Amino acid sequence: MKKTTKRLWIALVVVFVIAVYVLMPGYTWKALVYQKVGIDDYPIFYNREISTGTPQEWPTNNKLQGFRLDDSTLNAFNELQTIAFLVIKNGSIIFEQYWDGYGANSQTNSFSMAKSIIGLLVGAAMDDGYIQNLDQPVADFIDSYRNAENQGLTIRHLLTMSSGLNWDESYGSLFSTTTEAYYGKDINKLIYSLKMVEKPGVEFKYLSGNTQLLATIVEKATGKKVGDYAAEKFWKPMGAVNPALWCLDRKDGMEKAYCCFNSNARDFARWGQLVLNQGVWKGDTLISPEYVRLATQPANNLMDETGNAIDYYGYQWWIQHLNGEPVPYMRGILGQYVFVIPSQNAVVVRLGHLRSEDKKNHHPMDTYLYLETAEKILKEFELR
């Protein structure tokens, strides 16, 4: 009798496991295996190489030779598992430090810094005549948006995170849209099924699906893979030293454009330098300066969740402030940052495993730490 009962229980467990396996979405198994996203995730995905042209190494200025961060700053950096901190002024590296075995050529995930890259690619596609203007309807590019539910949705709404779409941005849920986008194998299927549930162009709501839609529009408008277009318009002309890798949803598939551009601190800095130079790279205009100006100023026609005008987001670029000056920056969920400080003619890159959970004025608290540290370094540079 006991043996029969035991066999019955085993059979029930087997049936239960099989049922769960059959009923659970396929991507959840990958999510359960890897559990948490990390900066070194790219080997678990297919990738598209973002090829380089003629490499342009950053010049270095040794004026700060022997300078070191104070113990308090180092402790704060270590608590957040910083792996890279880089300061560029007047086009030259003046400070560079790496931790935990990472170095100048270490390739790590941008996470949502990739959104800022997509924002620039939209501008490039407009410059090239593939996109008419920012108020062009999404339906011009994606057939599934030619319906009453999504009527009136424009590229501008996607750029400014005011689409009103029903994307679930939750990062902690196994069943959220964002989790499926990260681990799933058909990201276009996800974005093609989105519906507007709120009026667009009214409230800022950060949704990764907006960026993914923009990437699909860029691909359809240009007839080129997003990564290939990024290489053509920016990565090659900016003289990136190392090829980047953009994670795909499947082999030869679609870029996970809202995240997952894998590169190193020095090459990430090129995006900041391009914006600092208002779209010009060594005399060549890679993107309209006017577009860069608009992309890096707040879309203050929008409201935040409290009903106040936003002063912290443009076209896929965040905007911090240092001493009252706007500081456009790229931002990733684990503390990936590229800051642009116009008054100092400087670019600052921080990469790492963690960022502050607390925020002030919609900015993670650690952004204040990195900007304050950069300010100290820049002041020391001027004194020497």
C-alpha positions as CSV (number, residue, x, y, z in Angstrom):
1,M,0.0,0.0,0.0
2,K,2.8,2.4,0.9
3,K,4.6,1.6,-2.3
4,T,1.5,2.3,-4.3
5,T,0.9,5.6,-2.6
6,K,4.6,6.6,-3.1
7,R,4.3,5.8,-6.8
8,L,1.1,7.7,-7.1
9,W,2.7,10.8,-5.5
10,I,5.7,10.5,-7.8
11,A,3.4,10.2,-10.8
12,L,1.5,13.3,-9.7
13,V,4.7,15.3,-9.3
14,V,5.8,14.2,-12.8
15,V,2.5,15.2,-14.3
16,F,2.6,18.5,-12.4
17,V,6.1,19.3,-13.7
18,I,5.2,18.4,-17.2
19,A,2.0,20.6,-17.0
20,V,4.0,23.5,-15.7
21,Y,6.6,23.1,-18.4
22,V,3.9,23.0,-21.1
23,L,1.8,25.9,-19.7
24,M,4.6,28.3,-18.7
25,P,5.9,30.7,-21.4
26,G,9.1,29.4,-22.9
27,Y,11.2,32.4,-21.9
28,T,10.5,31.9,-18.2
29,W,12.8,28.9,-18.1
30,K,15.7,31.0,-19.3
31,A,14.8,33.7,-16.8
32,L,14.7,31.1,-13.9
33,V,18.0,29.6,-14.9
34,Y,19.8,33.0,-15.0
35,Q,17.6,34.6,-12.3
36,K,19.1,38.1,-12.3
37,V,20.3,40.3,-15.2
38,G,24.0,41.1,-15.1
39,I,26.5,43.2,-17.0
40,D,28.2,40.2,-18.5
41,D,25.0,38.6,-19.9
42,Y,25.8,38.9,-23.6
43,P,27.2,35.4,-24.0
44,I,23.8,33.9,-23.2
45,F,22.2,35.6,-26.2
46,Y,22.8,35.8,-29.9
47,N,24.4,39.1,-30.9
48,R,24.9,41.3,-33.8
49,E,28.4,42.8,-34.2
50,I,28.6,46.6,-34.6
51,S,31.6,46.8,-36.7
52,T,34.3,49.4,-36.5
53,G,36.1,51.5,-39.1
54,T,39.5,53.2,-38.6
55,P,40.1,53.2,-34.8
56,Q,40.6,56.6,-33.2
57,E,42.3,56.1,-29.8
58,W,41.6,58.7,-27.1
59,P,44.6,60.9,-26.4
60,T,45.6,61.0,-22.7
61,N,46.6,64.0,-20.6
62,N,48.9,63.0,-17.7
63,K,48.5,66.2,-15.8
64,L,46.7,64.2,-13.0
65,Q,49.4,61.5,-12.8
66,G,49.5,60.3,-9.1
67,F,46.0,61.6,-8.3
68,R,43.8,59.1,-6.5
69,L,40.2,59.1,-5.2
70,D,39.8,59.7,-1.5
71,D,38.9,56.8,0.8
72,S,35.3,58.0,1.3
73,T,34.7,58.1,-2.5
74,L,36.4,54.7,-3.0
75,N,34.2,53.2,-0.3
76,A,31.1,54.5,-2.0
77,F,32.3,53.3,-5.4
78,N,33.0,49.8,-4.0
79,E,29.7,49.5,-2.2
80,L,28.0,50.0,-5.6
81,Q,30.5,47.6,-7.2
82,T,31.9,50.1,-9.7
83,I,34.0,48.6,-12.4
84,A,35.0,51.7,-14.4
85,F,35.2,55.5,-13.9
86,L,36.5,57.6,-16.8
87,V,36.7,61.4,-17.2
88,I,37.4,63.0,-20.6
89,K,38.1,66.8,-20.9
90,N,38.8,68.7,-24.1
91,G,38.8,65.4,-25.9
92,S,41.5,63.7,-23.8
93,I,41.3,61.2,-21.0
94,I,42.4,62.9,-17.8
95,F,41.3,60.2,-15.3
96,E,40.6,56.5,-15.7
97,Q,40.3,53.7,-13.2
98,Y,39.0,50.1,-13.3
99,W,38.1,47.6,-10.6
100,D,37.4,43.9,-10.1
101,G,39.5,42.7,-13.0
102,Y,37.8,44.8,-15.6
103,G,39.8,47.0,-18.0
104,A,39.7,49.4,-20.9
105,N,38.7,46.7,-23.3
106,S,36.2,44.9,-21.1
107,Q,32.8,44.5,-22.8
108,T,29.7,44.9,-20.6
109,N,26.0,45.6,-21.1
110,S,24.8,49.2,-21.5
111,F,21.3,48.2,-20.4
112,S,19.1,51.2,-21.0
113,M,21.9,53.5,-22.1
114,A,21.0,51.9,-25.4
115,K,17.8,53.9,-25.4
116,S,19.8,57.1,-25.9
117,I,21.6,55.4,-28.9
118,I,18.2,54.6,-30.4
119,G,17.2,58.3,-29.9
120,L,20.2,59.4,-31.9
121,L,19.4,56.8,-34.6
122,V,15.9,58.3,-35.1
123,G,17.6,61.7,-35.7
124,A,20.0,60.1,-38.2
125,A,17.1,58.5,-40.0
126,M,15.3,61.9,-40.2
127,D,18.5,63.5,-41.5
128,D,18.7,60.8,-44.2
129,G,15.1,61.4,-45.2
130,Y,13.8,57.9,-44.1
131,I,11.6,59.6,-41.5
132,Q,9.6,62.7,-42.4
133,N,9.4,64.3,-39.0
134,L,8.8,63.4,-35.4
135,D,5.0,63.8,-35.7
136,Q,4.8,61.1,-38.3
137,P,2.4,58.3,-37.2
138,V,3.8,55.0,-36.0
139,A,1.1,53.5,-38.3
140,D,3.1,54.6,-41.3
141,F,5.7,52.0,-40.5
142,I,3.9,49.2,-38.5
143,D,0.7,47.8,-39.9
144,S,-0.7,46.5,-36.6
145,Y,-0.9,50.2,-35.4
146,R,-3.3,51.1,-38.2
147,N,-6.4,50.7,-35.9
148,A,-8.7,52.9,-33.8
149,E,-7.0,51.8,-30.6
150,N,-3.6,53.2,-31.6
151,Q,-4.7,56.1,-33.7
152,G,-2.7,59.3,-33.2
153,L,0.4,57.6,-31.8
154,T,3.5,59.3,-33.2
155,I,7.3,59.0,-33.2
156,R,7.5,62.0,-30.8
157,H,5.3,60.2,-28.3
158,L,7.7,57.2,-28.3
159,L,10.8,59.4,-28.0
160,T,9.5,61.3,-25.0
161,M,8.0,58.3,-23.2
162,S,4.5,59.6,-23.5
163,S,2.9,56.9,-25.6
164,G,0.2,55.7,-23.2
165,L,0.9,52.0,-24.3
166,N,0.1,49.0,-22.1
167,W,3.7,47.8,-21.6
168,D,4.5,46.3,-18.2
169,E,7.8,47.8,-17.2
170,S,8.1,45.7,-14.0
171,Y,11.6,44.3,-13.5
172,G,10.9,42.0,-10.6
173,S,8.1,40.0,-12.2
174,L,8.8,36.8,-14.0
175,F,5.7,37.4,-16.2
176,S,6.2,41.1,-17.1
177,T,6.6,42.3,-20.6
178,T,10.1,43.6,-19.9
179,T,11.2,40.1,-18.6
180,E,9.7,38.5,-21.7
181,A,11.5,41.0,-23.9
182,Y,14.8,40.3,-22.3
183,Y,14.7,36.5,-22.3
184,G,12.1,35.8,-25.1
185,K,12.6,34.9,-28.7
186,D,10.2,37.2,-30.6
187,I,10.4,40.8,-29.4
188,N,8.5,42.2,-32.4
189,K,5.5,40.0,-31.5
190,L,5.4,41.8,-28.2
191,I,5.5,45.3,-29.5
192,Y,3.1,44.6,-32.4
193,S,0.4,43.6,-29.8
194,L,0.6,46.8,-27.7
195,K,-2.4,49.0,-27.3
196,M,-2.8,52.6,-26.2
197,V,-4.6,52.7,-22.8
198,E,-4.0,56.4,-22.1
199,K,-4.0,59.5,-24.2
200,P,-0.5,60.0,-25.8
201,G,1.5,63.2,-25.4
202,V,0.3,64.0,-21.9
203,E,2.1,62.1,-19.2
204,F,5.7,60.8,-19.0
205,K,5.8,57.1,-18.3
206,Y,9.0,55.2,-18.8
207,L,8.4,52.2,-21.0
208,S,11.1,50.1,-22.7
209,G,8.5,49.2,-25.3
210,N,8.6,52.7,-26.6
211,T,12.3,52.4,-27.5
212,Q,11.8,49.0,-29.0
213,L,9.1,50.4,-31.3
214,L,11.4,53.2,-32.3
215,A,14.0,50.6,-33.3
216,T,11.5,48.7,-35.4
217,I,10.6,52.0,-37.1
218,V,14.3,52.7,-37.8
219,E,14.7,49.2,-39.3
220,K,11.6,49.5,-41.5
221,A,12.3,53.0,-42.5
222,T,15.9,52.4,-43.5
223,G,15.7,48.8,-44.7
224,K,18.7,48.1,-42.5
225,K,19.3,46.2,-39.3
226,V,19.5,48.6,-36.4
227,G,23.0,47.5,-35.5
228,D,24.2,47.9,-39.0
229,Y,22.7,51.4,-39.3
230,A,24.4,52.3,-35.9
231,A,27.7,51.2,-37.3
232,E,27.3,53.1,-40.5
233,K,26.1,56.4,-39.0
234,F,28.0,56.5,-35.7
235,W,30.3,53.6,-34.6
236,K,32.6,53.7,-37.6
237,P,32.7,57.5,-38.0
238,M,33.4,58.0,-34.3
239,G,36.4,55.7,-34.5
240,A,35.3,53.1,-32.0
241,V,38.3,50.9,-31.2
242,N,36.4,47.7,-30.5
243,P,33.4,46.2,-32.2
244,A,30.3,46.3,-30.0
245,L,27.7,43.6,-29.6
246,W,24.0,44.2,-29.6
247,C,22.0,41.3,-28.1
248,L,19.3,39.8,-30.3
249,D,16.1,38.0,-29.5
250,R,17.1,35.0,-31.6
251,K,19.7,34.1,-34.2
252,D,19.9,36.8,-36.9
253,G,16.9,38.3,-35.2
254,M,15.9,41.7,-33.8
255,E,18.1,43.8,-31.6
256,K,17.0,44.2,-28.0
257,A,17.1,47.9,-28.7
258,Y,15.9,49.1,-25.4
259,C,19.0,47.6,-23.8
260,C,21.9,45.4,-24.4
261,F,24.5,47.3,-26.4
262,N,27.7,45.8,-25.1
263,S,30.9,47.8,-25.2
264,N,33.6,49.4,-23.0
265,A,34.0,52.6,-21.1
266,R,36.2,54.3,-23.6
267,D,33.9,53.5,-26.6
268,F,30.8,54.3,-24.6
269,A,32.3,57.8,-24.0
270,R,32.1,58.5,-27.7
271,W,28.3,58.9,-27.5
272,G,28.8,61.5,-24.9
273,Q,31.5,63.3,-26.9
274,L,29.2,63.3,-29.9
275,V,26.4,65.0,-27.9
276,L,28.9,67.4,-26.3
277,N,29.9,68.4,-29.8
278,Q,26.3,68.9,-30.8
279,G,26.4,66.0,-33.4
280,V,29.8,66.9,-34.9
281,W,32.8,64.5,-34.8
282,K,36.2,65.9,-35.8
283,G,34.6,68.3,-38.2
284,D,32.0,66.0,-39.7
285,T,28.4,66.4,-38.9
286,L,27.1,62.9,-38.0
287,I,23.6,64.1,-36.9
288,S,21.8,67.4,-37.0
289,P,22.9,69.7,-34.2
290,E,19.4,71.0,-33.8
291,Y,18.1,67.5,-33.2
292,V,20.8,66.9,-30.6
293,R,19.8,70.2,-28.9
294,L,16.2,69.2,-28.8
295,A,17.0,65.6,-27.7
296,T,18.9,66.8,-24.7
297,Q,16.4,69.4,-23.3
298,P,13.4,68.4,-21.2
299,A,10.1,67.6,-23.0
300,N,8.4,69.9,-20.4
301,N,5.1,69.9,-22.2
302,L,4.6,66.6,-20.4
303,M,3.5,66.0,-16.9
304,D,5.0,63.5,-14.4
305,E,2.9,61.3,-12.1
306,T,2.3,64.2,-9.7
307,G,1.1,66.6,-12.4
308,N,4.3,68.6,-12.6
309,A,6.1,69.5,-15.8
310,I,9.0,67.2,-16.3
311,D,12.5,68.6,-16.4
312,Y,14.5,65.4,-16.5
313,Y,13.9,63.7,-19.9
314,G,14.2,64.6,-23.6
315,Y,14.4,62.2,-26.6
316,Q,15.6,59.1,-24.8
317,W,18.2,61.1,-22.9
318,W,18.0,61.9,-19.2
319,I,18.9,65.4,-17.9
320,Q,20.6,65.9,-14.6
321,H,21.9,69.2,-13.2
322,L,25.3,70.2,-11.9
323,N,25.6,73.7,-10.3
324,G,22.4,74.6,-12.1
325,E,23.6,73.5,-15.4
326,P,21.8,70.8,-17.4
327,V,23.8,67.6,-17.8
328,P,22.4,65.2,-20.4
329,Y,23.1,61.6,-19.6
330,M,22.7,58.0,-20.7
331,R,21.4,55.6,-18.0
332,G,21.3,51.9,-17.4
333,I,19.6,49.9,-14.6
334,L,22.8,48.7,-12.9
335,G,24.4,52.1,-12.8
336,Q,25.6,52.5,-16.4
337,Y,26.1,56.2,-17.0
338,V,27.6,58.5,-19.6
339,F,27.3,62.2,-18.4
340,V,27.8,65.2,-20.7
341,I,29.0,68.4,-18.9
342,P,29.1,71.2,-21.4
343,S,30.5,73.9,-19.1
344,Q,33.6,71.7,-18.5
345,N,33.8,70.4,-22.0
346,A,33.8,67.0,-20.3
347,V,32.3,63.5,-20.6
348,V,32.1,61.1,-17.6
349,V,31.5,57.4,-17.8
350,R,30.7,55.1,-14.9
351,L,30.0,51.4,-15.2
352,G,29.2,48.9,-12.5
353,H,27.1,46.1,-11.1
354,L,24.7,48.2,-8.9
355,R,23.0,51.6,-8.7
356,S,21.3,53.4,-5.8
357,E,17.7,52.2,-5.2
358,D,16.8,55.7,-3.8
359,K,16.1,58.6,-6.2
360,K,16.0,62.4,-5.9
361,N,14.2,64.4,-8.6
362,H,13.8,61.2,-10.6
363,H,17.6,60.6,-10.7
364,P,19.3,57.7,-8.8
365,M,21.2,59.0,-5.8
366,D,24.5,57.6,-7.1
367,T,24.4,60.0,-10.1
368,Y,25.0,62.8,-7.6
369,L,28.0,60.9,-6.3
370,Y,29.6,60.5,-9.7
371,L,29.0,64.1,-10.8
372,E,30.4,65.4,-7.5
373,T,33.5,63.1,-8.0
374,A,33.9,64.3,-11.6
375,E,33.7,67.9,-10.4
376,K,36.5,67.3,-7.9
377,I,38.7,65.7,-10.6
378,L,38.0,68.5,-13.0
379,K,38.9,71.1,-10.4
380,E,42.1,69.3,-9.5
381,F,42.9,69.2,-13.2
382,E,42.6,73.0,-13.5
383,L,44.7,73.5,-10.4
384,R,47.7,71.5,-11.7
